[in-house]
């Protein structure tokens, strides 16, 4: 699996891609972060962008859901995200 440099890095999607890789590797504890990044690089650009958008949309939906429960909900959401990425 090789690392390809394509439009996702040149359009400023690098930081968004890193967040998506961190969350996806947190959801799949048996896979290393580098392995998840290589898998994401092997996808077509359209599919890769859809995966990144889906992960970020899920984070936004989670923030809105937990935000409905006030500051305690936001603290729980923050702990969940930290636990996933760490």
Buried (B, 14 or more C-beta within 10 A) or exposed (E): EEEEEEEBEEEEBEEBBBBBBBBBBBEEEEEEBEBBBBBBBEBEEEEBBEBBEEBBEEBEEEBEEBEEEEEEBBEEBEEBBEEBBE
